[in-house]
């Protein structure tokens, strides 16, 4: 997926945790199509 450089950048800045949360929420809201897209866009804006 991502190379070591990108992973280290994410790890050092804590972005990895952010994307992990996004993936978890995406998995949860995938059951509700419209909420899935809406929530994802709101997460990105945060």
Contact map, one row per residue, 1 for C-alpha under 8 A:
1110000000000000000000000000000000000000000000
1111011000000000000000000000000000000000000000
1111111000000000000000000000000000000000000000
0111111100000000000000000000000000000000000000
0011111110000000000000000000000000000000000000
0111111111000000000000000000000000000000000000
0111111111100001000000000000000000000000000000
0001111111110000000000000000000000000000000000
0000111111111000000000000000000000000000000000
0000011111111111000000000000000000000000000000
0000001111111111100000000000000000000000000000
0000000111111110000000000000000000000000000000
0000000011111111000000000000000000000000000000
0000000001111111110000000000000000000000000000
0000000001111111111000000000000000000000000000
0000001001101111111100000000000000000000000000
0000000000100111111110000000000000000000000000
0000000000000111111111000000000000000000000000
0000000000000011111111100000000000000000000000
0000000000000001111111110000000000000000000000
0000000000000000111111111000000000000000000000
0000000000000000011111111100000000000001001000
0000000000000000001111111110000000000000000000
0000000000000000000111111111000000000000000000
0000000000000000000011111111100000000001000000
0000000000000000000001111111110000010001000000
0000000000000000000000111111111000000000000000
0000000000000000000000011111111000000000000000
0000000000000000000000001111111110110010000000
0000000000000000000000000111111110110000000000
0000000000000000000000000011111110010000000000
0000000000000000000000000000111111110000000000
0000000000000000000000000000111111111000000000
0000000000000000000000000000000111111100000000
0000000000000000000000000000110111111110000000
0000000000000000000000000100111111111111000000
0000000000000000000000000000000011111111100000
0000000000000000000000000000000001111111110000
0000000000000000000000000000100000111111111000
0000000000000000000001001100000000011111111100
0000000000000000000000000000000000001111111110
0000000000000000000000000000000000000111111111
0000000000000000000001000000000000000011111111
0000000000000000000000000000000000000001111111
0000000000000000000000000000000000000000111111
0000000000000000000000000000000000000000011111
